[in-house]
Amino acid sequence: MILKERDTTHQDHLNKQRQFGAKQEQEVAFYLKREFANNPDVLVFNDLRFSHQGEYSQIDHLVIHRLGFVLIESKSIYGQVRVNNDGEWSRSYQGNWQGLKSPLQQMELQELGLKRLLTDNADKMLIKILGLQTYFGGRQWDKLCAISSATMLQRESMPKAISNCVVKNEFLGKKLKELCDYSVLTGLIKTKPVFSKKEMKAISDFLLSIHEPLTQTDETGGDTPPENSDSAVSEPTPKYEASPQEQKVPTVEQTEPNQNHSPSEGIACKKCGERDNLTGAWGKYGYYVSCQSCTTNTSMKGPCPACNSQDNRIRKRGNLFTRHCNGCGAESTVFVERASA
């Protein structure tokens, strides 16, 4: 069952790098939909983004099944790909070999972020047994790198563990069926905990509730890497400028660490009123600023300046903290941290 489609962006058509990346993700989404659109025991999220414990995560495709999770990274790579015994990736394009970031290493960080998010919110999704809260331990976690069909894989030289995780788009459905295979007998043989249908729905509802939709700021600013930045075709990404018709809500002014601006745009220490000597941080109750003058902590939470709604979310991109209003959609700058010397 497809619970979330890929978010389209204004950047998808601007250069070849983004075109190839968007096309690859769309193709993977197509194969996932073809295989699992009518399967209630396999839930698919395309392009899931969330923040937790001060870290931002983006997962190209997430599959939830009765036994666990599968993270899928889409890679639009042309030419030949090889991986050595140390897990280092490289590719050949137009006769030249060059290094390539390991998508599996990238997914390790994504998996860690997702595990932390789910563990800290287990009480919202998983049942209690004899009054004790159950958690996500013992679940099946798998990672796959989906490669475009045009890629030539040198599997004979790849470590077996890595080769098993790399699959071309057209074989993705078959591979996932093997990983997601579940029956009562399978569950007993594997002796693994199994999500109930109620828990599956609770997990999917929770992930949909914390997903952070793309905004114009996400597309043009911040420190999030461009989509599929390891594509064989690399060209500068033109900046997107919204037309007056598209500028329906206020957006955050893009800031660079070296720009001459005030370190605090919209927040002051609640005790001494300090605005300059503040440091951004994240804690149990969300983002806050710590005053270096009096050591007082001040929450970044507050009303939307456009509609006064309290239903908003703080986001961090580099040294920039912004408030996204869930009510009117407005973006406003809360705090800009001074770059360290």
Buried (B, 14 or more C-beta within 10 A) or exposed (E): BBBBEBBEBBBBEBBEBBBBBBBBBBBBBEBBBEBBEEBEBBBBBBBBBBBBEEBBBBBBBBBBBBBBBBBBBBBBBBBBBBBEEEEEBBBBBEEEEEEBEBBBEBBEEBBEBBBBBBEEBBEEBBEEEEEEEBBBEEBBEBBBBBBBEEBBBEBEEBEEEBBEBBBBBEEBBEBBBEBBEBEEEEBEEEEBBBBEEEBBBBBBEBBEEBBBEBBBBBBBBBEEEBBBEBBBBEEEBEEEEEEEEEEEBBBBBEBEBEEEBEBBBBBBBBEEEBBEBBBBEBEEEEBBBBBEEEEBBBBBBBEBBBEEEEEBBBBBBBBBBBBBBEEBBBBBBBBBBBEEE
